Amino acid sequence: MSLPNHFELLATDGEARAGRLTTPHGVVRTPAFMPVGTAGAMKGMHWREVRDAGTDIVLGNTYHLMLRPGAERIAALGGLQTFTGWNGPMLTDSGGFQVMSLAELRKLSENAVTFRSHIDGVKLELSPERSIEVQLLLGSDIAMQLDECVRLPAERSDIERAMQLSLRWAERSKRAFDAAPAGFMLVGIVQGGDVPELRHASARGLVEISFHGYAIGGLAVGEPQSVMLAMIEEVAPILPRDRPRYLMGVGTPADILEAVARGIDMFDCVMPTRNGRHGMAFTRFGQVNLRNARHADDPRPLDEESAWPSTRGCSRAYLHHLVKSGETLGAMLLSEINIAYYQRLMGDIRDAISAGTFESFRDQTRADWAKGDIAPR
């Protein structure tokens, strides 16, 4: 059965793609970066700032939201958008990442994952069917199949077992999703670690099942960037050109730029807000560590040409003071500065693809990053 297509490819430049993804809660311009609001909140930021920075879509986490406040409660309160006040598209992770990250708190079987809650120790079961049920209760525009993610490096036998289990769970997720309201999307997840033939088998199996979109999972989990990029090159040609491609959990601006060059459309990562809470800023000239003492007497902004008010209007000396003093405002300002930088990068990427100048943009961006933080005059 062919699925409705929510994705329109608007322009290509080499393998880089610019498109438009239509969801029940709005349009997503791709390539897109999704800030991570794990528990229905963006750490240190108001949704208004997230939207003003240029964000079209955000991510929530099935595991965390089903624990607290609970999927049924959120559904009764009108769904994630109404509950949180974010009025745009949302994608929810399936809970599969926690299969890896909370390995000491879970047991895995063919049927499901059984967790002991990291909050109160209560036992809960997450099956492919329950994961889809929870995501539909949340009102997620884009749901993900439940999968098993393996941290790299790993034995081939472990990678293959997890990949095959994820394929079987993909079939069950698809059957469970069949009753979803019109307009909502389900994304299959390619697994297979760093083994090309396992990646090929996973991708082909998912395409045969048929999904609205396809994600590449199990990367940015311990492997070098060269391995991640090689796996994208193995998988992307197998995936349908008319469906969105999502690289899960990625990542740095450099990772995003290189992945876009290889045909990826969507990204998510906690890095902009997490690094902001630790005194790190992303700028046109690479990362700036505001903890460094050399910023204490520097009156310059992070980037005087930035369109984002805090990037342009706050001195490095003030940001350094806030970070060193442990002031909450420092983490808040750097989080919004970082999200704004990521969204500016994505907008510039989309413009370059549409203009047919992506390669020159890519070269110039990398050259700017290589200059590093400019010393004060």
Summary of the structure (lengths in Angstrom):
residues: 377
radius of gyration: 20.5
end to end distance: 63.8
largest distance: 64.1
contacts: 1340
relative contact order: 0.13
helix: 45%
strand: 20%
